[in-house]
Structure formats: C-alpha cells, structure tokens
C-alpha cells in the first residue's frame, strides 16, 4: 500500500511507475487464517492513513490552510465516529490561549485548534493525548527564512497530519484507552499585523514568553495544545512536530528525536516506532541548558541564546507548559517527517507520513504491560 502510492494529482502526466492496483497473497495454516486476515486488514488500514497523511503534507499551502485541515478533521470524525471540536482565533483569545493567534496574526488564513476524541467501549483510567504541530506554511514571519527551499515549509504541519490520521485509524481500531488528538494549526506570515521580535505575551498557565525569533513559532502554537491537553484530563501526552533544524543536524533525515519527563512513555514511543520502521533516538533534557532560555524581560525566551543544542532547548521550553502530573514525551520529526528529494525505502519522493504508525501502535497497546 505504501510502496504503490504517489502524490501526482496536479500532474497532467501521471507517474506510470506506480500501479493502480496491487495484490497480496498470504500463505498460512488454516487455523491461523482468521488471525492473518485480521492482521492484513489492520496493516492495510493503517497504511491507508499513512498515505492520507502524506497527501495532506504534500498539498500546497494555498490549499491546505488551517481552515482546510479543520474541515478535513470534521469530515473524518463523522466518518469513523470521533468526537470533534474546533476553536477559531476569537474563541482561543476569549479563553486566554494566545499562542496560535500570535503565530498566525500576520496571515489571512486564521488559525484553528482542533480536538478529536476516540472513546473506548469501557471507561479508561488513562487518557493519552496526542498534540500535533500544524503550521500550514512557515515563512519564518518577521524573522524571514531564506528563499532556498522555503517551499518545503508547506510541510511544517506534518506533526498535525500524523496526529490527524492516527486518530482516523484509531477510530476504527478502537483501542482500550481514551485517546484525544489536538491539532494546533496556524500559518506564519509577515505583514503589518504579524508578531514582532521582542513581543511578550502570557501563556494560559501564567508564564510569560518573549518572542526573540518569530521563526521559533511551533513551540508557541503547541503551548495552546498543551493547556488543552490538561483540560482533556490527560494522564499521558505525546507531542509531535517538525520543530527544529537542530534535530536534523544531529540525527539526519531518517531518525526522529525524542525527549520527555516520563521515561517509560519515551521507551514505549521508541518501541512502537521500531516495530514499524520509524527510527527514534532519545535525547537528554539537560537541565543546565535551561539557562539559555532566560531573558530579563519575561519568564522565558522562545529561543535559546547562542543557538546551541536547539532541539534540547526547544524541549526544555515545551516542558514549562506540560500540565502538572502529566507524563510527557516530545517527538521532533523535523528530519524524518520532512520531504525526500528521491525515493527512500518503500516511499516515493515527498512526505513519508512519519509518526502515524508509531502513534497508532502506541495507543493500541497502551494499557498492556511494558514489553
């Protein structure tokens, strides 16, 4: 399913290499036939959702706006029986959630915070919340990015795409644990209304942030999602996003970085990735590096001084907004979730939909004892 997929909807001449149909023959003992068929159906369903996540990431930003992502979430919620809730910028501001609104202030495409809930058939003592970074296009804002390959910043919503289609898959697979997906969607553009370097605002948890660099915007949008996760009763939270170039420099394009406060949750995420060909490497939350986030003007700077250990300091920034008592893991997929210039493994050039398989596996097996 994954190997026969290509994003060619905008091409007049389609890619002939990819067959329109593929078949799979399974040889199994008759007593194992039902189990084999169930596994085949499960993996085909998850792979379908990986492909849909790839399509969403590959869509141009003039199509895949925050409103478009929210509309797609609403459609699939009805399709697979998820609860759906959407907050626009006015509603976010009214609730004291300013991150998404600040990031998207310079865009004509207003931000959205989307919540999807997958409820188990029996009450669950645990609630796993998946929070996805959904910057549908990232110019860098006033701190403008270089022009070279800026087009790839349409993929800065790969984390939200992974969460969205993991939720679609889980809607049919029905895990035993309650799962909530939160999409933090905005478009980071420069205009007269855009946030400026030096702006200060206060998060809903009371901590003030100075915007040193408007291109460190993903963590600002995720602040809203973290607070919402606490309101949803999260016991465990995994956020996923294309957050830092530093993780690409550290781990390259094939491995995601992870860090967090809950070691068992971090290990669970890593194991889930290993089971499905998504490589994840743990990075430390080095306490002394928090000093680089200090500023005389607010509780936190949104970027570390000196630019060293950027992936870790981004994690330290996010940790300040994790709700009390919630086990947390942060998955930075800036490399593994980015665009490929050529074919890689069984993927065509473009997005790989990294994270969907990991998140689905994590939630399916979550109530079970550690492996």
C-alpha positions in Angstrom: 0.0 0.0 0.0 2.8 2.4 0.9 5.0 1.5 -2.0 2.4 2.0 -4.7 1.4 5.5 -3.6 2.4 8.7 -5.4 1.2 12.3 -5.0 0.6 13.3 -8.6 -2.9 14.8 -8.5 -1.6 18.1 -10.0 0.4 16.5 -12.8 -1.1 16.2 -16.3 1.1 13.2 -17.0 0.7 10.7 -14.2 3.6 8.6 -12.8 3.4 5.3 -14.8 5.7 3.5 -12.5 3.1 3.2 -9.8 0.5 0.5 -10.4 -3.2 1.4 -9.7 -3.8 -2.0 -8.1 -1.6 -4.3 -6.1 -2.4 -7.8 -4.7 -1.1 -9.6 -1.6 -1.2 -13.4 -1.2 -0.8 -14.8 2.3 0.1 -18.5 2.8 -0.9 -19.6 6.3 -2.1 -22.6 8.2 -5.9 -22.9 8.1 -6.1 -22.4 11.9 -4.3 -19.1 11.6 -6.2 -17.8 8.6 -8.6 -15.6 10.6 -5.7 -14.0 12.5 -3.7 -13.5 9.4 -6.6 -11.8 7.6 -7.2 -9.5 10.7 -3.6 -8.5 10.7 -3.6 -7.9 6.9 -6.7 -5.7 7.2 -5.2 -3.8 10.2 -1.9 -3.0 8.4 -3.6 -2.1 5.2 -5.9 0.3 7.1 -3.1 2.0 8.9 -1.1 2.2 5.7 -4.0 3.9 4.0 -4.0 6.5 6.7 -0.2 7.0 6.4 -0.8 7.7 2.7 -3.6 10.2 3.5 -1.2 12.0 5.9 1.4 12.1 3.1 -1.2 13.6 0.8 -2.0 16.3 3.3 1.6 17.2 3.9 2.3 17.2 0.1 -0.7 19.5 -0.6 0.4 23.1 -1.4 -0.2 25.7 1.3 -2.7 27.6 -0.9 -4.9 24.5 -0.5 -4.0 23.1 3.0 -4.8 26.1 5.2 -5.7 25.9 8.9 -9.4 26.0 7.9 -8.9 23.2 5.4 -7.2 21.0 7.9 -10.0 21.6 10.4 -12.6 20.8 7.7 -10.9 17.6 6.9 -10.8 16.7 10.6 -14.5 17.3 10.8 -15.2 15.0 7.9 -13.1 12.1 9.1 -14.6 12.5 12.6 -18.0 11.8 11.2 -16.6 9.0 9.1 -15.1 6.9 11.9 -17.1 8.1 14.9 -14.8 10.5 16.7 -15.9 13.5 18.8 -14.9 16.8 17.1 -14.4 20.3 18.5 -13.0 23.3 16.7 -11.9 26.7 18.2 -11.2 29.7 16.0 -8.9 32.6 16.9 -11.7 34.6 18.6 -12.6 31.6 20.8 -8.9 30.9 21.7 -8.4 34.6 22.6 -11.5 34.5 24.8 -10.1 31.5 26.7 -6.7 33.1 27.2 -5.0 30.9 24.7 -2.8 33.3 22.7 -0.1 31.1 21.0 -1.9 30.1 17.8 -3.4 33.5 17.4 0.0 35.2 17.9 1.7 32.9 15.4 -1.0 33.4 12.7 -1.6 37.1 13.3 0.1 38.0 10.0 -1.9 35.7 7.8 -5.2 36.0 6.1 -5.8 32.3 6.9 -6.8 32.4 10.6 -5.6 29.6 12.9 -7.6 26.8 14.4 -7.3 24.5 17.4 -9.0 21.1 16.7 -9.8 18.4 19.2 -10.7 14.9 18.3 -11.7 12.2 20.8 -11.7 8.5 20.4 -13.6 7.0 23.3 -13.2 3.3 24.4 -16.1 1.0 24.8 -15.3 0.7 28.5 -14.3 3.6 30.8 -10.5 4.1 30.7 -8.4 5.2 33.7 -5.9 6.6 31.3 -6.2 9.3 28.7 -3.5 9.6 26.0 -3.4 13.0 24.3 -1.6 13.4 21.0 -0.7 17.0 20.2 0.4 17.9 16.6 2.2 21.0 15.4 0.2 22.2 12.4 2.0 25.2 10.8 0.5 25.0 7.3 3.1 27.3 5.9 6.1 28.8 7.7 7.8 31.8 6.1 9.5 32.5 9.5 7.4 35.5 10.0 9.2 38.8 10.5 12.4 36.7 11.1 12.1 35.6 7.4 13.6 32.4 6.3 16.0 32.2 3.3 14.2 31.7 -0.1 16.1 28.5 -0.9 13.7 25.5 -0.5 11.2 27.7 1.5 8.5 25.8 -0.4 9.2 22.8 1.8 7.7 24.8 4.7 4.3 23.7 3.5 5.3 20.5 5.3 5.6 22.3 8.7 2.2 20.7 9.6 3.5 17.1 9.3 3.0 16.6 13.1 -0.6 17.6 12.9 -1.1 15.4 9.8 0.4 12.4 11.7 -2.0 13.0 14.7 -5.0 13.6 12.4 -4.6 10.3 10.5 -3.5 8.3 13.6 -6.9 9.4 15.0 -8.7 8.3 11.9 -7.0 4.9 12.1 -7.8 4.5 15.8 -11.4 5.4 15.2 -11.9 2.1 13.5 -9.3 0.1 15.6 -11.0 1.1 18.9 -8.1 1.0 21.4 -8.9 0.2 25.0 -7.6 3.6 26.2 -9.2 7.0 25.7 -7.2 8.9 23.0 -7.5 12.6 22.3 -5.9 14.3 19.3 -5.2 18.0 19.3 -4.2 19.9 16.2 -2.5 23.3 16.6 -2.9 25.0 13.2 -1.7 28.4 12.0 0.1 30.0 9.1 3.2 32.0 10.0 3.3 35.0 7.6 4.9 38.5 7.8 2.6 41.6 7.5 1.7 44.7 9.5 -0.3 42.6 12.0 2.4 39.9 12.5 4.0 39.4 15.9 7.4 41.1 16.2 10.7 40.0 17.8 10.5 41.4 21.3 6.8 41.0 21.7 5.8 39.5 25.1 2.6 37.6 25.9 1.4 35.4 28.8 0.5 31.7 28.4 -2.7 30.3 30.0 -0.5 28.7 32.7 0.7 32.2 33.7 4.2 32.1 32.3 5.3 35.0 30.1 7.2 34.5 26.8 9.3 36.9 24.9 9.4 36.3 21.2 13.1 36.5 20.4 12.7 35.0 16.9 9.4 34.6 15.1 10.7 31.6 13.3 10.6 29.6 16.5 6.8 29.6 16.3 5.9 25.9 16.6 6.5 25.8 20.3 4.3 28.9 20.7 1.4 27.2 18.9 1.9 24.0 20.9 1.5 25.9 24.2 -2.2 26.1 23.5 -2.4 22.4 22.7 -0.6 21.5 25.9 -3.0 23.5 28.1 -6.0 22.0 26.2 -4.5 18.5 26.9 -4.7 19.3 30.6 -8.3 20.3 30.2 -9.0 17.0 28.5 -7.8 15.1 31.5 -4.5 13.8 30.0 -2.6 11.3 32.0 0.0 10.9 29.2 0.8 13.3 26.4 2.9 13.0 23.3 3.5 16.0 21.1 4.9 15.6 17.6 6.1 18.2 15.1 8.7 19.4 12.7 10.2 21.6 15.4 13.9 22.2 15.0 16.6 22.2 12.3 18.9 21.2 15.1 17.4 17.7 15.3 18.1 17.3 11.5 21.8 18.3 12.1 22.0 15.8 15.0 20.2 12.8 13.6 19.8 13.4 9.8 16.8 12.8 7.7 15.9 9.3 8.7 15.7 9.4 12.5 13.4 11.4 14.8 14.5 12.8 18.2 12.5 12.2 21.4 12.8 13.5 25.0 10.4 13.8 27.9 9.7 13.6 31.6 8.2 10.1 31.6 10.9 7.6 30.8 8.5 4.6 30.3 6.4 6.7 27.9 9.5 7.6 25.9 10.5 4.0 25.8 7.0 3.0 24.6 7.2 5.5 21.8 10.6 4.3 20.7 9.5 0.6 20.8 6.3 1.5 18.8 8.5 3.2 16.1 10.9 0.3 16.0 8.0 -2.1 15.3 7.0 -0.2 12.2 10.2 1.0 10.6 10.2 4.5 12.2 13.5 5.1 13.9 13.5 7.3 17.0 16.5 8.3 19.2 16.3 9.7 22.7 17.9 13.0 23.5 18.5 14.3 27.1 16.8 17.2 28.7 20.0 18.8 30.0 18.9 20.9 33.0 21.7 23.4 32.8 20.7 24.3 29.2 17.6 26.0 30.6 19.8 28.9 31.5 19.9 29.8 27.8 16.2 30.4 27.7 16.4 33.2 30.3 15.7 36.8 29.4 15.5 40.0 31.6 12.0 40.8 30.2 9.9 37.7 30.6 9.8 34.2 32.2 11.1 32.6 29.1 12.7 33.5 25.7 11.3 31.5 22.8 14.8 30.7 21.5 18.0 29.7 23.3 20.9 32.2 23.4 23.7 31.1 21.2 21.7 28.6 19.2 23.4 25.5 20.6 21.5 22.3 21.4 18.5 23.7 19.7 16.4 20.5 19.8 17.0 20.1 23.5 16.3 23.7 24.5 13.1 23.5 22.5 12.2 20.5 24.6 13.0 22.4 27.7 10.9 25.3 26.6 7.9 23.0 26.0 8.4 21.3 29.3 7.5 24.5 31.0 3.9 24.2 29.6 3.3 20.5 30.4 0.3 20.2 32.7 1.1 19.2 36.2 1.1 15.4 36.8 1.0 14.5 33.1 3.6 12.1 31.7 5.1 13.7 28.6 7.1 12.8 25.6 8.2 15.2 22.8 8.8 13.8 19.3 10.7 16.1 16.9 10.3 14.8 13.4 11.9 17.8 11.5 14.2 15.4 9.7 12.3 12.1 9.4 9.0 13.9 8.8 10.4 16.2 6.1 10.4 15.9 2.3 12.6 13.4 0.5 14.1 14.5 -2.8 14.1 10.9 -4.2 12.7 7.5 -3.4 13.5 6.2 0.1 12.8 2.6 1.3 9.3 1.9 0.0 8.3 5.6 -0.2 8.2 7.8 -3.3 9.8 11.2 -3.2 8.0 13.6 -0.9 6.5 13.1 2.5 6.7 9.8 4.3 3.8 10.3 6.8 6.3 9.6 9.6 4.6 9.2 13.0 1.2 7.7 12.0 2.3 4.1 12.5 4.2 4.9 15.7 1.2 6.7 17.3 -1.3 4.1 16.3 0.8 1.3 17.7 1.4 3.3 21.0 -2.2 3.8 21.6 -3.3 0.3 20.6 -1.0 -1.3 23.1 -1.1 1.3 25.8 -3.0 -0.5 28.5 -0.7 -3.5 28.2 2.3 -4.2 30.4 5.6 -2.8 29.0 7.3 -5.2 26.6 
